[in-house]
Amino acid sequence: MPNNSDISEKWSISVPMLGSRLVKKQLFLALGLPALIIFVVIAIVSKGQVFDGTFRYAMLSIVVLVLLTYVLLKVAYGGKYSADFTIDERGIAFRTSPKELKKTRIIGGLGFLLAVFSRSPGGAAASYTSQLNQENFIKWDNIKDVEYYPKDRLIYVKENFASKIAVFCNETNYDIIRKLISEKIQKS
C-alpha cells in the first residue's frame, strides 16, 4: 500500500443493483414506505372497505409499477450497476461508468419526454433527477460519517444529507480501502 503522502487507489466495479443491505434499505425507504403510507391512507379513507375497487386498483397499480421497474433494471442494466472509484490525497471520488451513464441519460430523456407529453410535472422532475448524482467527490475534511458493511464489501461515506458516496469494493481491496478511509477520517 502506498504511504499516506502518496495515496492513489482506482478501481472499477460492477455490482448487483439489489445486492446490498444498504440498497435494499434505501429502496424500502424510497418505495416501500410511501406505498405502505398510501395503503394505510386508502384503508382509512375507505372506512374499512379495503377490498373494494379503489383499494384493489391502487394496490395493483403500485405492484405493476414495481414489477415494471424491476424488469427495466434487468433489461437495460442487466441488474448490475457499474461505477469507477478514485481515492487520493484530496478525497473520495465516484462516477458512473461511461456505458451506464449513456443508458441512464437515454432512459431519463425518454422518461422526461413521456412525462412532458403526458403533462406530468412530477414525472418530468423525477426523470430529470434520475440523471443527477452520476458523479460525486467528497473531500476528507468534509466527511461527517462513515458506515462499514463488510458482508457487502461496501463503505458508505456521508458529507451531508444530499452528498453521499456508496464505495463498493471487491474482495481484494475492501480491507485496504477500509483501512485507508478510517486512517484519513481519524486525521481529519
VOTI-76758 format. One record per residue: x, y, z of N, C-alpha, C, O in turn. Coordinates in steps of 0.001 Angstrom, whole numbers, plus 500000, padded with zeros to 6 digits. Example, Ala and Ser with C-alpha at 12.3 -4.5 7.8 and 13.67 -1.06 7.14 Angstrom:
! residues 2
513190494310507800512300495500507800513200496700507800514236496681508465
512850497750507080513670498940507140512900500030507870513409501138508039
! end
This chain:
! residues 188
500852498817500000500000500000500000500893501240500000501899501269500710
500547502261499220501360503462499183501368504161500535500455503985501341
502415504960500778502429505696502039501373506798502015500839507133500957
501078507358503185499966508305503318500150509589502530499170510280502254
501370509927502163501555511163501414501338510962499924501284511930499165
501212509707499500501054509418498072499947508399497847500179507332497278
498741508735498299497600507829498179497028507911496773496787509000496252
496814506755496166496145506726494869495598505328494635496334504414494262
494318505173494855493629503906494612492527504160493596491693505046493783
492526503385492525491484503491491498491000502091491158491790501150491077
489688501962490959489135500689490524487752500899489936487069501884490218
487367499946489118486029499897488536485372498633489046486031497616489261
484070498709489236483367497546489764481946497508489222481339498548488967
481436496330489054480056496109488647479392495301489755479825494192490068
478344495859490343477687495215491482476196495024491199475598495808490462
475594493980491784474141493797491628473383494983492212473676495424493323
472411495498491469471655496660491934470893496396493222470746497295494051
470418495198493395469636494882494589470414493955495514469816493178496258
471737494030495474472558493090496210472859493451497647472922492552498486
473048494712497977473492495066499327472320495428500236471251495835499782
472560495266501530471535495621502523471226497112502481470078497519502660
472248497921502243472055499367502185471109499750501046470213500574501230
471307499157499880470451499456498732469019499005499016468069499729498719
468866497828499581467526497332499907466839498237500924465644498509500814
467594498700501907467042499609502920466597500924502278465515501429502577
467430501473501400467079502732500742465893502555499800465057503452499689
465807501420499124464649501159498267463371501065499101462319501551498688
463465500444500264462290500379501124461860501783501545460673502110501522
462836502613501930462509503977502350461946504802501192461065505637501395
462454504571499978462010505362498828460716504843498214459900505631497737
460519503528498221459339502959497563458386502270498529457179502508498482
458911501424499402458068500635500285457319501452501310456119501258501503
458008502362501968457371503185502991456269504078502415455176504124502980
456520504794501306455424505577500719454238504703500277453083505099500428
454528503524499735453437502619499328452632502182500543451403502119500495
453332501883501628452651501490502859451776502632503381450647502404503815
452296503843503339451518505009503779450281505192502895449191505479503391
450459505024501583449320505137500660448265504089500986447072504395501007
448694502853501240447748501793501577446986502123502853445774501913502919
447674502636503867447032502981505133446030504114504929444913504051505442
446420505149504184445520506276503932444270505809503184443153506197503528
444463504983502170443309504484501413442411503632502305441186503715502207
443010502809503179442209501988504087441403502861505038440254502548505349
442004503961505504441284504865506419440171505597505679439045505689506168
440494506117504499439508506872503717438347505978503278437202506425503220
438644504722502971437580503826502512436781503231503676435905502391503470
437089503670504891436364503254506101436294501738506242435239501171506527
437423501106506040437491499666506236437108498839505022437302497624505022
436583499451504016436205498718502799437432498595501883437440499093500757
438458497923502396439744497892501693439743496994500462440658497080499642
438771496163500318438778495268499163437821495709498068437476494936497174
437393496975498152436562497480497057437462497854495882438677497671495962
436909498357494827437645498644493597438775499638493756439824499473493134
438593500670494571439606501712494713440886501163495320441976501414494805
440767500428496394441950499890497066442657498862496179443882498876496059
441886497980495567442492496975494661443201497656493503444284497228493106
442606498712492954443220499446491842444538500078492283445533500001491563
444551500702493460445783501329493961446869500284494206448023500487493829
446509499175494831447486498113495083448025497542493786449231497345493642
447138497276492845447551496712491564448453497685490804449432497265490188
448133498967490841448961499971490164450375500004490732451348500040489979
450488499993492045451805500033492679452588498761492387453779498826492084
451944497619492472452621496349492183453104496311490734454224495875490466
452274496761489805452657496778488393453843497721488175454770497379487440
453829498890488795454949499823488654456246499246489214457310499415488617
456164498572490349457358497950490934457889496853490004459096496768489774
457006496027489478457434494962488559458026495521487266459022494999486765
457423496577486723457974497194485513459351497804485781460241497730484933
459523498399486949460831498953487321461863497837487411462985497989486927
461497496725488022462403495586488143462791495047486763463962494768486506
461811494905485888462084494420484525462991495397483784463916494976483089
462734496698483925463584497700483272465024497598483763465959497664482964
465207497437485066466558497286485615467247496051485059468433496094484734
466521494966484948467095493722484426467416493831482938468472493380482495
466509494426482168466703494502480716467758495545480348468693495248479605
467614496740480856468507497832480451469899497719481070470897498009480409
469972497304482321471250497299483018471758495902483365472841495763483934
470999494883483032471397493527483391471376493297484899471995492357485397
470661494160485624470565494021487072471831494434487803471955494204489006
472776495042487089474043495444487699474292496931487499473771497556486576
475103497473488393475488498868488337477005498924488257477697498285489050
477522499687487301478975499800487123479434501204487493478853502200487061
480485501262488300480993502551488758482514502526488829483138501469488918
483088503721488786484529503908488908484778504713490178484086505695490446
485768504293490956486108504970492203487568505387492185488426504700491631
487827506529492804489192507013492983489317507550494399488505508358494849
490342507089495085490655507624496402492082508145496324493015507412495998
492227509430496631493562510025496600493722510953497794492894510955498706
494768511725497784495093512610498905494013513672499146493867514165500265
493256514026498096492219515052498229490927514512498813490257515212499572
490560513269498474489310512720498967488865511497498182489681510768497618
487554511287498157486949510120497511486084510600496352485250511492496513
486290510001495186485504510355494003484834509106493446485395508011493470
483638509299492953482906508217492301482278508776491040481899509945490983
482173507926490033481410508296488845480831507043488233481433505969488274
479665507199487671479037506107486956479879505811485726480364506729485064
480053504537485422480872504189484256480241504788482996479019504914482917
481061505154482019480537505813480813479413505032480117478459505634479626
479518503714480072478478502890479437477145503026480178476096503183479554
477192502965481502475982503109482325475419504523482222474205504718482181
476312505498482180475894506894482091475087507139480815474074507839480834
475541506563479724474826506712478452473419506109478549472449506725478106
473310504917479121471998504275479283471079505116480166469899505297479863
471634505623481253470840506418482186470331507691481524469186508091481733
471177508318480732470747509538480035469651509238479025468695510004478908
469773508142478297468752507774477308467426507476478007466384507996477609
467464506652479034466231506289479750465625507510480430464411507706480380
466463508341481072465970509561481708465367510525480702464334511141480969
466009510660479543465490511538478486464157511055477955463239511847477745
464051509737477734462779509172477269461682509362478321460540509682477991
462042509163479574461078509373480659460632510819480742459459511105480981
461579511737480541461261513164480577460298513519479446459303514207479674
460588513052478227459701513327477087458317512736477305457309513385477026
458269511517477799456978510876478073456198511675479116454987511852478983
456881512153480144456219512947481190455720514278480643454628514725480996
456517514919479777456098516191479192454860515984478323453901516750478419
454874514951477474453726514692476598452481514282477378451357514529476938
452685513650478545451520513266479344451163514339480377450297514134481228
451848515491480288451595516640481171451736516277482652450867516574483470
452851515630482965453117515214484336454375515908484854455486515426484628
454209517039485548455383517736486072456191516878487047457420516949487061
455515516076487853456216515200488802457052514157488084458175513860488491
456499513601487010457241512618486224458439513238485537459503512626485455
458263514470485038459370515169484387460477515461485403461660515305485102
460087515881486592461072516166487638461803514889488053463019514904488247
461069513791488188461692512513488562462658512044487484463742511550487793
462272512196486216463161511799485120464415512650485091465511512147484844
464254513933485342465407514832485365466352514485486520467566514398486335
465785514289487705466636513999488861467292512631488778468302512393489441
466735511725487974467368510413487814468729510535487150469560509634487262
468960511632486467470226511828485774471242512579486643472400512732486254
470815513038487801471722513736488702472513512721489532472199511530489540
473506513195490205474338512382491096474979511195490381475074510100490936
475410511424489157476118510384488414477607510415488729478351509514488344
478033511458489430479393511517489932479403512409491162478567513300491313
480365512152492034480441512917493263481873512874493780482620511933493509
482234513890494513483551513963495145483370514527496540482686515533496730
483983513877497511483924514354498887485357514494499399486143513547499361
485674515693499875486991515940500463487060515270501834486047515134502521
488251514857502218488433514185503504487903515029504660487253514503505563
488172516316504640487762517190505742486248517355505841485737517736506894
485529517073504762484081517276504743483291516034505141482069516103505274
483958514912505333483256513671505677482742513761507111483502514003508049
481423513559507258480781513649508571480535512284509207480534512161510432
480325511257508377480000509934508912480410508864507909480358509079506698
480816507713508428481168506575507582480540505334508195480651505100509399
479880504543507360479320503270507808479978502163506995480157502286505783
480334501078507681481005499961507029480066498762506955479408498416507937
480008498134505791479203496944505552480131495855505005480188495644503793
480861495160505893481853494191505422481264493031504615481898492562503669
480069492561504970479456491463504207479216491853502751479374491033501847
478835493107502533478550493590501181479778494235500536479728494658499381
480883494309501289482101494992500827481758496416500370482101496839499266
481074497129501255480546498458500963480912499407502100480810499055503276
481335500601501737481626501657502709480781502858502300480895503351501178
479939503325503209479002504410502921479533505688503556479562505817504780
479950506624502721480586507866503173479589509010503003479019509200501928
479388509770504086478413510865504061479091512199504335479852512348505291
478795513158503477479238514526503695478118515325504362478339516018505355
476925515216503805475736515857504354474527515086503859474666514003503291
473348515638504070472119514937503685472091514596502195471618513525501815
472583515481501367472483515296499918473730514693499285473648514156498181
474862514762499936476115514303499334476630513059500053477117513122501182
476506511925499359476905510637499921477541509819498803477227510003497627
478426508928499181479012508002498218478986506606498827479483506392499932
478404505665498100478472504256498470479688503691497746479664503496496531
480747503431498500482000502938497930481936501410497893482100500749498918
481697500861496706481650499417496523483064498912496262483764499414495382
483467497925497029484805497356496880484698495905496420483630495294496468
485825495375495978485852493962495608486515493170496739486917493742497752
486624491865496559487176491008497611488608491378497962489008491279499122
489376491800496980490800492054497215491094493431497793492116493609498455
490225494410497561490585495752498029489742496279499191490013497381499670
488748495554499659487884496075500723488680496429501975488541497533502501
489506495513502456490267495778503680491229496943503509491399497744504428
491860497048502347492789498144502059492045499480502072492493500442502695
490910499529501384490135500774501283489549501144502644489545502317503019
489060500161503376488501500439504712489574501051505616489320502047506294
490760500464505626491855500973506458492252502380506014492473503262506844
492339502577504724492718503884504179491716504963504592492105506036505054
490432504673504423489393505644504776489387505915506271489313507072506684
489462504875507086489426505105508538490646505897509005490523506730509903
491821505658508416493005506439508788492849507909508380493198508804509150
492332508160507184492155509546506732491097510270507562491225511465507830
490063509556507966488997510162508784489553510544510147489242511617510663
490370509679510733490932509960512061491859511166512013491946511912512988
492550511371510902493469512514510769492729513824510509493232514899510835
491542513734509923490784514948509566490146515597510773489477516622510641
! end
